[in-house]
Amino acid sequence: MSKPKLALYWASSCGGCEIAVLAVHEEILNVAEAFDIVFWPCVMDFKVKDVEALADGEIDVCLFNGAIRNDENAHMAHLLRRKSKIMVAYGSCSSEGCIPALANFTSRDHMMQYIYHDSPSADNPYNFEPMPTWEVPEGELTLPKFWNTVKSLDQVVKVEYYLPGCPPEAKWTATLVTAAAAALAGKGELPPPGSVIGNTDTVCDECPRERNQKKIKRFYRPYELKEVDPNLCLLEQGLFCAGVATRSGCGALCPQVNMGCRGCYGPNEGVDDIGARLISGIASVLDADTDEEVNAILDTLPDPAGYFYRFSMSHSMLHRTDIGHTLQRSGDQG
């Protein structure tokens, strides 16, 4: 009897999720034993035509990491969706948009204008910009069309499971792959479709630091503090920490080395918008009685929008800012 088939793909992301898969260490041998890896272009010499040659539904599990921000990302998402029984949004970029989706605070036109014309490093006397197609003597060259709006995977295709994290912790990758192998062999059951693989509570719940509900007068960047109390809640010391609204599962690794949680595991169970939840959590520790005092404290927090939606802009209620829609050109996908 043939082994179930596994595919892994990398769209718009940094590539950390590919490394995270290898972080299961020797268990990668169990993956290779349980699955026939039919597509993993980052690691082995696979081509798109190899996927196209497979029958629809022939891939049992696909771990798809990366946001969708251009036509090629979308094409591969639709192709792998058609070929796969189980599609997993692997990592924060595919689950929520992550760092690529911070581009939704501006527009494609603004980005192109800055990168190719206004940037101090730009030297572009002929005002060239990337074009989807370009004719050369040898034929037509093509580039994927760059979208105005960055989307999460489930905003483009149906997704069965979510495995958040930037990148996901190895234990959850192993949990998912082991459970999938067992279920496909008829020796277990997978969670209901739509489930997030991991915990349901918050990073604060697994963080060992003590919380006293003290009030803060300002925010600091880590380098601005001469000393950080290793036992006291970072937020109470004026260091931004998103643990109050972020799903646990990482072991509170960042807070344990004096770095505030940045929210990469996304909102915990029951939270629709991590940014709104963070604003509520942050407001509870501000030592302010007036709007003016609140604004003065928030002025010490650089880039609040980036802090509140660093990993979740695509899945937020905002999704993107109006300026993107105003400047959007006809034919855009987002």
Secondary structure, DSSP 8 states (H G I E B T S, - for coil): ----EEEEEE-BS-SHHHHHHHTTTTHHHHHHHH-EEEE-TTTS---HHHHHTS-TT-EEEEEEESBEEEHHHHHHHHHHHHHEEEEEEESHHHHH-TGGGGGGGS-HHHHHHIIIIISTT---TT-----SEEEETTEEEE---EEEEEE-GGGTS--SEEE-SSS--HHHHHHHHHHHHHHHTTS-----TT-BSS-SSBHHHH--SB-----BS--B-GGG-S---SSB-TGGGTB---GGGBB--S-STTGGGT-----TT-B-TT-S-HHHHHHHHHHTTB--SSHHHHHHHHTTSS-HHHHHTTTTTTTSSS-S-HHHHHH--TT---
